[in-house]
Amino acid sequence: MRLVQFINEERDSSTGLGADGMSKQKLKTLIYKETKKCTHNKLYNDTGWNGPNCIWDVFNKLNLNWHIVKSEYKNNKDDVKMGIKMPTRKEWHFEIQWDGPKGRNMKTGGYLTAAGAGSTTDPLGKYDLVLIIY
């Protein structure tokens, strides 16, 4: 939690963004650390996307300037071959913008995947999360 306090103290007060002044690697490290509670050894069983909402809540808690670029349901070729017609995962692609070191305008992106761990008739009845930041 000290790292979050440090960021909040050091951020540019004109924009109020929690990532301002950080390098891309420091931002990624912070996000992965803070979202670990949402992704580590956790299997979700809900219809309201509580897992992804946990990630978005962390982004908001860190006061990041972020938005979802697109979201889509997907399935693999192997799923179709096995007769699974329902989507086996959902992906959210997002973008984060901030002023990096020396005020340089920076942008990165990533995606969050809810990978189905449910039954063949309801693959997303249970799911786990994978967060990737570029």
MARKETI-815308 format. One record per residue: residue number from 1; x, y, z of N, C-alpha, C in turn. Coordinates in pm, 1 decimal, m for minus. Layout:
<marzas>
{k=NUM, n_u=X, n_v=Y, n_w=Z, ca_u=X, ca_v=Y, ca_w=Z, c_u=X, c_v=Y, c_w=Z}
...
</marzas>
This chain:
<marzas>
{k=1, n_u=81.6, n_v=m118.9, n_w=0.0, ca_u=0.0, ca_v=0.0, ca_w=0.0, c_u=86.9, c_v=126.7, c_w=0.0}
{k=2, n_u=208.6, n_v=115.9, n_w=49.8, ca_u=296.1, ca_v=233.4, ca_w=51.2, c_u=323.1, c_v=285.6, c_w=m88.7}
{k=3, n_u=333.9, n_v=194.7, n_w=m188.1, ca_u=359.2, ca_v=235.8, ca_w=m325.0, c_u=244.4, c_v=320.7, c_w=m378.0}
{k=4, n_u=120.9, n_v=282.3, n_w=m348.0, ca_u=4.8, ca_v=360.5, ca_w=m390.9, c_u=7.1, c_v=497.4, c_w=m324.4}
{k=5, n_u=41.2, n_v=502.6, n_w=m195.6, ca_u=48.4, ca_v=631.2, ca_w=m126.4, c_u=154.7, c_v=719.8, c_w=m189.0}
{k=6, n_u=270.2, n_v=659.6, n_w=m224.1, ca_u=377.0, ca_v=734.7, ca_w=m287.7, c_u=330.4, c_v=793.6, c_w=m420.7}
{k=7, n_u=262.2, n_v=713.2, n_w=m499.5, ca_u=213.5, ca_v=760.5, ca_w=m629.4, c_u=114.6, c_v=874.7, c_w=m608.9}
{k=8, n_u=24.1, n_v=858.9, n_w=m514.5, ca_u=m74.3, ca_v=963.4, ca_w=m490.8, c_u=m7.8, c_v=1093.2, c_w=m445.5}
{k=9, n_u=99.7, n_v=1083.4, n_w=m369.4, ca_u=169.1, ca_v=1203.1, ca_w=m324.9, c_u=248.6, c_v=1267.8, c_w=m437.2}
{k=10, n_u=303.1, n_v=1185.4, n_w=m527.7, ca_u=392.0, ca_v=1235.4, ca_w=m631.4, c_u=321.7, c_v=1274.0, c_w=m761.3}
{k=11, n_u=196.3, n_v=1238.5, n_w=m778.3, ca_u=130.5, ca_v=1262.9, ca_w=m905.2, c_u=111.0, c_v=1412.0, c_w=m932.0}
{k=12, n_u=97.0, n_v=1443.7, n_w=m1056.7, ca_u=76.3, ca_v=1580.6, ca_w=m1101.3, c_u=m62.9, c_v=1625.2, c_w=m1058.5}
{k=13, n_u=m70.3, n_v=1724.9, n_w=m973.8, ca_u=m200.2, ca_v=1767.1, ca_w=m921.0, c_u=m288.1, c_v=1833.5, c_w=m1026.0}
{k=14, n_u=m230.9, n_v=1877.0, n_w=m1139.8, ca_u=m312.7, ca_v=1940.9, ca_w=m1241.9, c_u=m403.3, c_v=1839.7, c_w=m1312.4}
{k=15, n_u=m358.7, n_v=1715.4, n_w=m1324.9, ca_u=m441.2, ca_v=1614.1, ca_w=m1390.1, c_u=m501.0, c_v=1517.4, c_w=m1289.8}
{k=16, n_u=m433.8, n_v=1499.6, n_w=m1176.2, ca_u=m483.2, ca_v=1409.2, ca_w=m1074.1, c_u=m471.0, c_v=1262.4, c_w=m1110.9}
{k=17, n_u=m394.2, n_v=1228.5, n_w=m1212.2, ca_u=m383.4, ca_v=1090.1, ca_w=m1254.9, c_u=m276.1, c_v=1017.4, c_w=m1175.3}
{k=18, n_u=m311.5, n_v=900.1, n_w=m1125.4, ca_u=m222.2, ca_v=824.1, ca_w=m1039.7, c_u=m96.8, c_v=774.3, c_w=m1106.9}
{k=19, n_u=m92.8, n_v=763.5, n_w=m1237.7, ca_u=23.2, ca_v=709.2, ca_w=m1306.8, c_u=120.6, c_v=816.4, c_w=m1352.4}
{k=20, n_u=83.3, n_v=942.2, n_w=m1342.6, ca_u=168.7, ca_v=1048.5, ca_w=m1394.9, c_u=307.2, c_v=1044.2, c_w=m1331.8}
{k=21, n_u=408.1, n_v=1059.1, n_w=m1417.9, ca_u=547.1, ca_v=1057.5, ca_w=m1374.9, c_u=609.0, c_v=919.2, c_w=m1371.8}
{k=22, n_u=529.2, n_v=816.2, n_w=m1392.5, ca_u=580.6, ca_v=679.1, ca_w=m1385.9, c_u=628.3, c_v=630.4, c_w=m1522.4}
{k=23, n_u=728.1, n_v=543.1, n_w=m1519.2, ca_u=767.7, ca_v=474.2, ca_w=m1641.7, c_u=664.0, c_v=366.0, c_w=m1670.9}
{k=24, n_u=665.6, n_v=316.6, n_w=m1791.2, ca_u=571.5, ca_v=211.5, ca_w=m1830.1, c_u=591.9, c_v=86.4, c_w=m1744.0}
{k=25, n_u=717.0, n_v=49.7, n_w=m1719.7, ca_u=744.0, ca_v=m71.3, ca_w=m1641.6, c_u=695.7, c_v=m56.0, c_w=m1497.8}
{k=26, n_u=714.5, n_v=60.6, n_w=m1438.4, ca_u=666.8, ca_v=82.3, ca_w=m1301.2, c_u=514.7, c_v=75.6, c_w=m1295.2}
{k=27, n_u=449.5, n_v=130.9, n_w=m1396.1, ca_u=303.8, ca_v=126.3, ca_w=m1400.5, c_u=255.0, c_v=m18.1, c_w=m1412.0}
{k=28, n_u=316.2, n_v=m95.5, n_w=m1502.4, ca_u=277.2, ca_v=m235.6, ca_w=m1518.8, c_u=297.0, c_v=m313.1, c_w=m1388.5}
{k=29, n_u=409.7, n_v=m291.7, n_w=m1323.8, ca_u=438.8, ca_v=m361.3, ca_w=m1197.8, c_u=334.4, c_v=m326.9, c_w=m1092.7}
{k=30, n_u=299.8, n_v=m200.4, n_w=m1082.0, ca_u=198.5, ca_v=m157.3, ca_w=m985.7, c_u=63.1, c_v=m221.5, c_w=m1014.6}
{k=31, n_u=21.9, n_v=m218.6, n_w=m1140.4, ca_u=m108.6, ca_v=m274.7, ca_w=m1176.9, c_u=m112.7, c_v=m424.2, c_w=m1147.6}
{k=32, n_u=m8.0, n_v=m497.7, n_w=m1187.1, ca_u=m6.4, ca_v=m641.9, ca_w=m1160.8, c_u=m9.4, c_v=m671.1, c_w=m1010.8}
{k=33, n_u=62.6, n_v=m590.8, n_w=m933.7, ca_u=63.9, ca_v=m611.7, ca_w=m788.0, c_u=m74.5, c_v=m587.0, c_w=m728.8}
{k=34, n_u=m137.7, n_v=m479.0, n_w=m768.1, ca_u=m266.6, ca_v=m441.2, ca_w=m710.2, c_u=m382.3, c_v=m528.0, c_w=m759.3}
{k=35, n_u=m369.5, n_v=m587.0, n_w=m878.0, ca_u=m478.5, ca_v=m671.1, ca_w=m929.9, c_u=m460.5, c_v=m818.6, c_w=m895.2}
{k=36, n_u=m351.5, n_v=m851.8, n_w=m830.3, ca_u=m325.3, ca_v=m992.2, ca_w=m795.3, c_u=m440.3, c_v=m1052.9, c_w=m715.4}
{k=37, n_u=m501.3, n_v=m971.9, n_w=m628.6, ca_u=m613.9, ca_v=m1022.1, ca_w=m547.8, c_u=m731.9, c_v=m1063.5, c_w=m634.8}
{k=38, n_u=m739.7, n_v=m1009.2, n_w=m756.3, ca_u=m850.4, ca_v=m1040.3, ca_w=m847.1, c_u=m820.6, c_v=m1160.5, c_w=m936.5}
{k=39, n_u=m692.8, n_v=m1189.8, n_w=m957.3, ca_u=m656.6, ca_v=m1290.7, ca_w=m1056.3, c_u=m589.3, c_v=m1414.4, c_w=m998.3}
{k=40, n_u=m526.2, n_v=m1404.8, n_w=m882.9, ca_u=m442.9, ca_v=m1513.0, ca_w=m831.3, c_u=m526.4, c_v=m1622.4, c_w=m764.5}
{k=41, n_u=m519.1, n_v=m1743.2, n_w=m819.7, ca_u=m588.7, ca_v=m1860.0, ca_w=m762.9, c_u=m736.0, c_v=m1832.8, c_w=m735.0}
{k=42, n_u=m802.4, n_v=m1770.7, n_w=m828.7, ca_u=m941.8, ca_v=m1734.6, ca_w=m808.1, c_u=m1025.5, c_v=m1785.7, c_w=m924.7}
{k=43, n_u=m1133.3, n_v=m1853.5, n_w=m892.1, ca_u=m1228.6, ca_v=m1900.1, ca_w=m992.0, c_u=m1361.9, c_v=m1834.4, c_w=m960.4}
{k=44, n_u=m1415.2, n_v=m1761.3, n_w=m1056.3, ca_u=m1540.8, ca_v=m1688.8, ca_w=m1036.7, c_u=m1659.1, c_v=m1772.3, c_w=m1083.2}
{k=45, n_u=m1770.7, n_v=m1755.6, n_w=m1015.0, ca_u=m1893.4, ca_v=m1827.3, ca_w=m1047.5, c_u=m2009.0, c_v=m1727.9, c_w=m1030.6}
{k=46, n_u=m2024.9, n_v=m1638.9, n_w=m1127.5, ca_u=m2127.5, ca_v=m1535.0, ca_w=m1117.3, c_u=m2174.9, c_v=m1495.6, c_w=m1256.5}
{k=47, n_u=m2283.7, n_v=m1424.2, n_w=m1262.4, ca_u=m2334.9, ca_v=m1376.9, ca_w=m1391.2, c_u=m2316.1, c_v=m1226.6, c_w=m1408.8}
{k=48, n_u=m2261.2, n_v=m1159.6, n_w=m1308.5, ca_u=m2245.1, ca_v=m1014.7, ca_w=m1315.2, c_u=m2103.4, c_v=m968.4, c_w=m1343.6}
{k=49, n_u=m2016.3, n_v=m1058.4, n_w=m1385.6, ca_u=m1877.4, ca_v=m1026.6, ca_w=m1416.1, c_u=m1807.0, c_v=m960.0, c_w=m1297.3}
{k=50, n_u=m1817.3, n_v=m1021.8, n_w=m1179.5, ca_u=m1750.2, ca_v=m969.2, ca_w=m1060.4, c_u=m1598.6, c_v=m967.0, c_w=m1075.2}
{k=51, n_u=m1542.4, n_v=m1065.0, n_w=m1146.1, ca_u=m1397.4, ca_v=m1069.7, ca_w=m1166.9, c_u=m1346.2, c_v=m948.9, c_w=m1244.2}
{k=52, n_u=m1397.4, n_v=m925.9, n_w=m1365.4, ca_u=m1354.1, ca_v=m807.0, ca_w=m1438.5, c_u=m1382.4, c_v=m677.4, c_w=m1362.5}
{k=53, n_u=m1495.7, n_v=m671.8, n_w=m1293.1, ca_u=m1525.8, ca_v=m550.9, ca_w=m1215.9, c_u=m1423.2, c_v=m528.5, c_w=m1105.2}
{k=54, n_u=m1367.2, n_v=m636.4, n_w=m1051.4, ca_u=m1260.0, ca_v=m623.3, ca_w=m952.2, c_u=m1139.4, c_v=m552.4, c_w=m1015.1}
{k=55, n_u=m1104.4, n_v=m590.6, n_w=m1137.5, ca_u=m992.2, ca_v=m526.8, ca_w=m1208.5, c_u=m1021.9, c_v=m379.7, c_w=m1234.1}
{k=56, n_u=m1140.6, n_v=m350.6, n_w=m1285.8, ca_u=m1175.9, ca_v=m211.1, ca_w=m1317.3, c_u=m1178.4, c_v=m127.4, c_w=m1189.2}
{k=57, n_u=m1222.1, n_v=m185.7, n_w=m1078.4, ca_u=m1221.8, ca_v=m113.3, ca_w=m950.9, c_u=m1079.3, c_v=m77.4, c_w=m908.9}
{k=58, n_u=m984.9, n_v=m168.3, n_w=m932.6, ca_u=m844.6, ca_v=m139.1, ca_w=m900.7, c_u=m794.8, c_v=m25.3, c_w=m989.0}
{k=59, n_u=m824.4, n_v=m30.3, n_w=m1118.4, ca_u=m783.9, ca_v=78.4, ca_w=m1208.8, c_u=m836.5, c_v=212.2, c_w=m1157.1}
{k=60, n_u=m962.8, n_v=212.5, n_w=m1114.3, ca_u=m1022.0, ca_v=336.1, ca_w=m1063.6, c_u=m959.4, c_v=378.0, c_w=m931.0}
{k=61, n_u=m931.9, n_v=281.6, n_w=m843.8, ca_u=m868.6, ca_v=311.2, ca_w=m715.0, c_u=m730.5, c_v=374.3, c_w=m736.3}
{k=62, n_u=m661.0, n_v=327.3, n_w=m840.0, ca_u=m529.3, ca_v=383.1, ca_w=m872.5, c_u=m541.4, c_v=515.1, c_w=m948.2}
{k=63, n_u=m664.2, n_v=555.7, n_w=m975.4, ca_u=m691.7, ca_v=682.6, ca_w=m1043.2, c_u=m627.1, c_v=688.6, c_w=m1182.2}
{k=64, n_u=m638.1, n_v=579.0, n_w=m1256.4, ca_u=m581.1, ca_v=571.9, ca_w=m1391.1, c_u=m676.4, c_v=632.5, c_w=m1493.0}
{k=65, n_u=m620.8, n_v=687.5, n_w=m1597.4, ca_u=m697.3, ca_v=736.9, ca_w=m1710.9, c_u=m707.2, c_v=620.9, c_w=m1810.3}
{k=66, n_u=m815.8, n_v=545.5, n_w=m1802.7, ca_u=m828.7, ca_v=424.0, ca_w=m1882.5, c_u=m968.8, c_v=415.0, c_w=m1942.4}
{k=67, n_u=m979.7, n_v=334.8, n_w=m2046.4, ca_u=m1110.6, ca_v=306.8, ca_w=m2104.7, c_u=m1104.7, c_v=174.0, c_w=m2180.5}
{k=68, n_u=m1220.6, n_v=112.7, n_w=m2196.0, ca_u=m1231.9, ca_v=m11.9, ca_w=m2272.1, c_u=m1243.9, c_v=23.8, c_w=m2419.8}
{k=69, n_u=m1159.3, n_v=m35.0, n_w=m2500.6, ca_u=m1159.6, ca_v=m11.7, ca_w=m2644.9, c_u=m1263.5, c_v=m100.3, c_w=m2712.2}
{k=70, n_u=m1267.7, n_v=m227.7, n_w=m2671.2, ca_u=m1368.8, ca_v=m319.9, ca_w=m2724.7, c_u=m1379.2, c_v=m439.8, c_w=m2631.6}
{k=71, n_u=m1490.8, n_v=m507.3, n_w=m2641.4, ca_u=m1507.8, ca_v=m633.7, ca_w=m2570.4, c_u=m1578.6, c_v=m729.7, c_w=m2664.6}
{k=72, n_u=m1542.8, n_v=m856.4, n_w=m2653.5, ca_u=m1601.8, ca_v=m954.9, ca_w=m2743.4, c_u=m1595.9, c_v=m1094.6, c_w=m2683.0}
{k=73, n_u=m1695.0, n_v=m1174.1, n_w=m2717.2, ca_u=m1697.1, ca_v=m1315.9, ca_w=m2681.3, c_u=m1623.2, c_v=m1392.3, c_w=m2790.0}
{k=74, n_u=m1550.0, n_v=m1497.8, n_w=m2749.1, ca_u=m1472.6, ca_v=m1576.4, ca_w=m2845.3, c_u=m1477.2, c_v=m1724.0, c_w=m2810.1}
{k=75, n_u=m1444.1, n_v=m1805.3, n_w=m2909.6, ca_u=m1414.3, ca_v=m1945.2, ca_w=m2883.7, c_u=m1304.2, c_v=m1989.3, c_w=m2979.4}
{k=76, n_u=m1235.0, n_v=m2095.6, n_w=m2944.2, ca_u=m1123.3, ca_v=m2146.0, ca_w=m3022.8, c_u=m1172.5, c_v=m2240.3, c_w=m3132.9}
{k=77, n_u=m1087.8, n_v=m2261.0, n_w=m3232.7, ca_u=m1120.8, ca_v=m2357.1, ca_w=m3338.2, c_u=m1143.2, c_v=m2495.1, c_w=m3278.6}
{k=78, n_u=m1062.0, n_v=m2530.6, n_w=m3179.0, ca_u=m1076.8, ca_v=m2662.2, ca_w=m3115.5, c_u=m1211.2, c_v=m2674.4, c_w=m3044.7}
{k=79, n_u=m1259.7, n_v=m2564.4, n_w=m2987.7, ca_u=m1390.4, ca_v=m2567.3, ca_w=m2922.1, c_u=m1498.8, c_v=m2603.5, c_w=m3022.5}
{k=80, n_u=m1491.9, n_v=m2542.7, n_w=m3139.7, ca_u=m1591.6, ca_v=m2568.0, ca_w=m3243.5, c_u=m1582.6, c_v=m2713.5, c_w=m3289.1}
{k=81, n_u=m1459.4, n_v=m2764.7, n_w=m3304.5, ca_u=m1441.0, ca_v=m2904.6, ca_w=m3345.4, c_u=m1500.3, c_v=m3000.3, c_w=m3241.7}
{k=82, n_u=m1493.2, n_v=m2963.4, n_w=m3113.7, ca_u=m1546.8, ca_v=m3048.7, ca_w=m3007.6, c_u=m1697.3, c_v=m3030.8, c_w=m2991.2}
{k=83, n_u=m1756.4, n_v=m2943.1, n_w=m3071.3, ca_u=m1900.4, ca_v=m2924.0, ca_w=m3066.0, c_u=m1946.1, c_v=m2818.2, c_w=m2967.4}
{k=84, n_u=m1851.5, n_v=m2743.3, n_w=m2911.4, ca_u=m1888.2, ca_v=m2636.4, ca_w=m2817.6, c_u=m1923.2, c_v=m2513.7, c_w=m2900.8}
{k=85, n_u=m2049.3, n_v=m2477.7, n_w=m2902.2, ca_u=m2093.2, ca_v=m2365.3, ca_w=m2985.6, c_u=m2099.4, c_v=m2234.6, c_w=m2907.2}
{k=86, n_u=m2110.6, n_v=m2245.0, n_w=m2775.7, ca_u=m2116.4, ca_v=m2124.0, ca_w=m2693.6, c_u=m1975.6, c_v=m2066.9, c_w=m2678.6}
{k=87, n_u=m1962.8, n_v=m1937.0, n_w=m2657.9, ca_u=m1830.4, ca_v=m1878.3, ca_w=m2635.8, c_u=m1763.8, c_v=m1939.2, c_w=m2512.7}
{k=88, n_u=m1632.9, n_v=m1955.9, n_w=m2522.1, ca_u=m1558.3, ca_v=m2011.9, ca_w=m2409.5, c_u=m1475.8, c_v=m1906.5, c_w=m2336.2}
{k=89, n_u=m1478.8, n_v=m1782.6, n_w=m2385.8, ca_u=m1409.1, ca_v=m1674.3, ca_w=m2315.5, c_u=m1465.3, c_v=m1539.6, c_w=m2359.9}
{k=90, n_u=m1440.2, n_v=m1440.8, n_w=m2277.3, ca_u=m1472.7, ca_v=m1303.5, ca_w=m2313.4, c_u=m1347.3, c_v=m1220.9, c_w=m2292.8}
{k=91, n_u=m1320.2, n_v=m1131.9, n_w=m2387.0, ca_u=m1202.2, ca_v=m1045.6, ca_w=m2378.8, c_u=m1244.1, c_v=m899.8, c_w=m2377.8}
{k=92, n_u=m1179.0, n_v=m823.7, n_w=m2292.2, ca_u=m1193.4, ca_v=m679.1, ca_w=m2287.8, c_u=m1058.0, c_v=m619.8, c_w=m2321.7}
{k=93, n_u=m1052.3, n_v=m537.8, n_w=m2424.4, ca_u=m929.1, ca_v=m467.8, ca_w=m2460.8, c_u=m939.4, c_v=m326.0, c_w=m2405.2}
{k=94, n_u=m831.7, n_v=m280.5, n_w=m2341.2, ca_u=m835.5, ca_v=m149.8, ca_w=m2277.1, c_u=m710.2, c_v=m69.2, c_w=m2311.7}
{k=95, n_u=m718.4, n_v=58.2, n_w=m2281.8, ca_u=m608.1, ca_v=151.2, ca_w=m2306.2, c_u=m590.6, c_v=239.0, c_w=m2183.4}
{k=96, n_u=m465.6, n_v=267.2, n_w=m2150.7, ca_u=m431.5, ca_v=355.1, ca_w=m2038.0, c_u=m341.9, c_v=466.2, c_w=m2092.0}
{k=97, n_u=m373.6, n_v=590.6, n_w=m2055.2, ca_u=m291.4, ca_v=705.0, ca_w=m2095.5, c_u=m244.6, c_v=777.7, c_w=m1970.8}
{k=98, n_u=m121.8, n_v=829.4, n_w=m1976.4, ca_u=m67.2, ca_v=906.3, ca_w=m1864.8, c_u=51.5, c_v=988.7, c_w=m1912.5}
{k=99, n_u=93.1, n_v=1081.5, n_w=m1829.6, ca_u=213.0, ca_v=1159.9, ca_w=m1855.3, c_u=328.2, c_v=1089.8, c_w=m1785.9}
{k=100, n_u=419.9, n_v=1038.2, n_w=m1865.2, ca_u=532.1, ca_v=961.9, ca_w=m1811.8, c_u=640.4, c_v=1052.0, c_w=m1757.4}
{k=101, n_u=759.5, n_v=995.4, n_w=m1740.3, ca_u=871.6, ca_v=1076.3, ca_w=m1693.1, c_u=893.4, c_v=1197.8, c_w=m1782.8}
{k=102, n_u=925.6, n_v=1308.9, n_w=m1722.5, ca_u=950.3, ca_v=1435.3, ca_w=m1792.8, c_u=826.9, c_v=1484.0, c_w=m1867.6}
{k=103, n_u=707.7, n_v=1440.9, n_w=m1824.8, ca_u=583.0, ca_v=1489.9, ca_w=m1883.5, c_u=549.9, c_v=1434.1, c_w=m2020.1}
{k=104, n_u=622.5, n_v=1332.4, n_w=m2063.4, ca_u=598.8, ca_v=1273.3, ca_w=m2195.2, c_u=464.6, c_v=1200.8, c_w=m2197.2}
{k=105, n_u=381.6, n_v=1229.4, n_w=m2297.7, ca_u=251.9, ca_v=1164.5, ca_w=m2312.2, c_u=273.7, c_v=1017.5, c_w=m2348.9}
{k=106, n_u=219.5, n_v=928.7, n_w=m2264.6, ca_u=240.4, ca_v=785.4, ca_w=m2285.7, c_u=106.8, c_v=712.9, c_w=m2292.3}
{k=107, n_u=110.5, n_v=599.5, n_w=m2360.5, ca_u=m10.0, ca_v=518.6, ca_w=m2375.2, c_u=31.4, c_v=372.5, c_w=m2380.8}
{k=108, n_u=m44.7, n_v=289.3, n_w=m2316.2, ca_u=m26.1, ca_v=145.4, ca_w=m2326.6, c_u=m164.1, c_v=81.0, c_w=m2330.3}
{k=109, n_u=m166.1, n_v=m43.3, n_w=m2356.6, ca_u=m292.2, ca_v=m114.9, ca_w=m2362.3, c_u=m275.1, c_v=m254.7, c_w=m2310.3}
{k=110, n_u=m381.0, n_v=m328.3, n_w=m2320.3, ca_u=m376.9, ca_v=m465.9, ca_w=m2276.6, c_u=m513.3, c_v=m528.0, c_w=m2292.8}
{k=111, n_u=m525.8, n_v=m646.6, n_w=m2239.3, ca_u=m656.1, ca_v=m711.5, ca_w=m2243.4, c_u=m674.9, c_v=m797.6, c_w=m2120.2}
{k=112, n_u=m799.6, n_v=m815.5, n_w=m2087.7, ca_u=m841.5, ca_v=m899.8, ca_w=m1977.4, c_u=m926.0, c_v=m1010.8, c_w=m2037.5}
{k=113, n_u=m890.2, n_v=m1134.6, n_w=m2007.1, ca_u=m964.9, ca_v=m1249.2, ca_w=m2057.6, c_u=m1030.6, c_v=m1322.7, c_w=m1942.8}
{k=114, n_u=m1160.1, n_v=m1343.4, n_w=m1954.9, ca_u=m1232.9, ca_v=m1433.0, ca_w=m1864.8, c_u=m1240.7, c_v=m1565.5, c_w=m1939.2}
{k=115, n_u=m1159.1, n_v=m1661.9, n_w=m1895.4, ca_u=m1149.8, ca_v=m1790.9, ca_w=m1962.9, c_u=m1244.4, c_v=m1889.8, c_w=m1897.6}
{k=116, n_u=m1331.6, n_v=m1945.4, n_w=m1977.8, ca_u=m1433.2, ca_v=m2036.7, ca_w=m1927.5, c_u=m1374.6, c_v=m2160.8, c_w=m1861.4}
{k=117, n_u=m1428.4, n_v=m2192.7, n_w=m1744.5, ca_u=m1389.3, ca_v=m2313.0, ca_w=m1670.5, c_u=m1513.8, c_v=m2389.4, c_w=m1628.6}
{k=118, n_u=m1623.8, n_v=m2359.9, n_w=m1694.7, ca_u=m1750.7, ca_v=m2425.3, ca_w=m1661.6, c_u=m1771.5, c_v=m2550.9, c_w=m1743.4}
{k=119, n_u=m1893.9, n_v=m2589.0, n_w=m1757.8, ca_u=m1929.7, ca_v=m2710.7, ca_w=m1831.3, c_u=m1929.8, c_v=m2685.1, c_w=m1982.2}
{k=120, n_u=m1943.7, n_v=m2791.9, n_w=m2058.5, ca_u=m1949.6, ca_v=m2776.0, ca_w=m2204.3, c_u=m2078.0, c_v=m2705.8, c_w=m2247.6}
{k=121, n_u=m2181.8, n_v=m2713.7, n_w=m2166.0, ca_u=m2306.7, ca_v=m2645.2, ca_w=m2200.3, c_u=m2308.3, c_v=m2500.7, c_w=m2152.2}
{k=122, n_u=m2224.3, n_v=m2467.6, n_w=m2054.4, ca_u=m2214.7, ca_v=m2330.6, ca_w=m2002.3, c_u=m2069.2, c_v=m2300.9, c_w=m1965.4}
{k=123, n_u=m1982.8, n_v=m2284.8, n_w=m2067.7, ca_u=m1839.9, ca_v=m2268.0, ca_w=m2042.3, c_u=m1806.1, c_v=m2149.1, c_w=m1950.7}
{k=124, n_u=m1883.3, n_v=m2042.5, n_w=m1959.7, ca_u=m1853.9, ca_v=m1924.5, ca_w=m1878.4, c_u=m1931.5, c_v=m1922.9, c_w=m1747.3}
{k=125, n_u=m1993.8, n_v=m2035.1, n_w=m1712.5, ca_u=m2060.5, ca_v=m2046.6, ca_w=m1582.8, c_u=m1961.1, c_v=m2031.4, c_w=m1469.2}
{k=126, n_u=m1837.5, n_v=m2072.8, n_w=m1493.2, ca_u=m1723.2, ca_v=m2048.9, ca_w=m1404.4, c_u=m1611.6, c_v=m1996.9, c_w=m1493.0}
{k=127, n_u=m1529.2, n_v=m1909.3, n_w=m1440.1, ca_u=m1421.3, ca_v=m1854.9, ca_w=m1521.1, c_u=m1307.3, c_v=m1806.7, c_w=m1432.0}
{k=128, n_u=m1188.8, n_v=m1801.7, n_w=m1491.2, ca_u=m1076.7, ca_v=m1737.5, ca_w=m1425.4, c_u=m1029.5, c_v=m1623.0, c_w=m1513.2}
{k=129, n_u=m943.7, n_v=m1539.7, n_w=m1458.7, ca_u=m901.7, ca_v=m1418.7, ca_w=m1529.4, c_u=m753.3, c_v=m1422.4, c_w=m1564.6}
{k=130, n_u=m722.9, n_v=m1367.0, n_w=m1682.0, ca_u=m585.4, ca_v=m1345.9, ca_w=m1725.4, c_u=m576.5, c_v=m1199.6, c_w=m1767.7}
{k=131, n_u=m483.9, n_v=m1126.2, n_w=m1704.6, ca_u=m462.9, ca_v=m984.8, ca_w=m1736.5, c_u=m327.7, c_v=m969.7, c_w=m1805.0}
{k=132, n_u=m327.1, n_v=m909.6, n_w=m1921.7, ca_u=m204.4, ca_v=m884.2, ca_w=m1997.9, c_u=m196.7, c_v=m735.3, c_w=m2027.2}
{k=133, n_u=m82.5, n_v=m675.2, n_w=m1993.9, ca_u=m57.5, ca_v=m534.6, ca_w=m2026.5, c_u=63.9, c_v=m532.3, c_w=m2118.3}
{k=134, n_u=51.4, n_v=m463.6, n_w=m2231.4, ca_u=159.9, ca_v=m460.1, ca_w=m2330.8, c_u=276.1, c_v=m375.9, c_w=m2283.3}
</marzas>
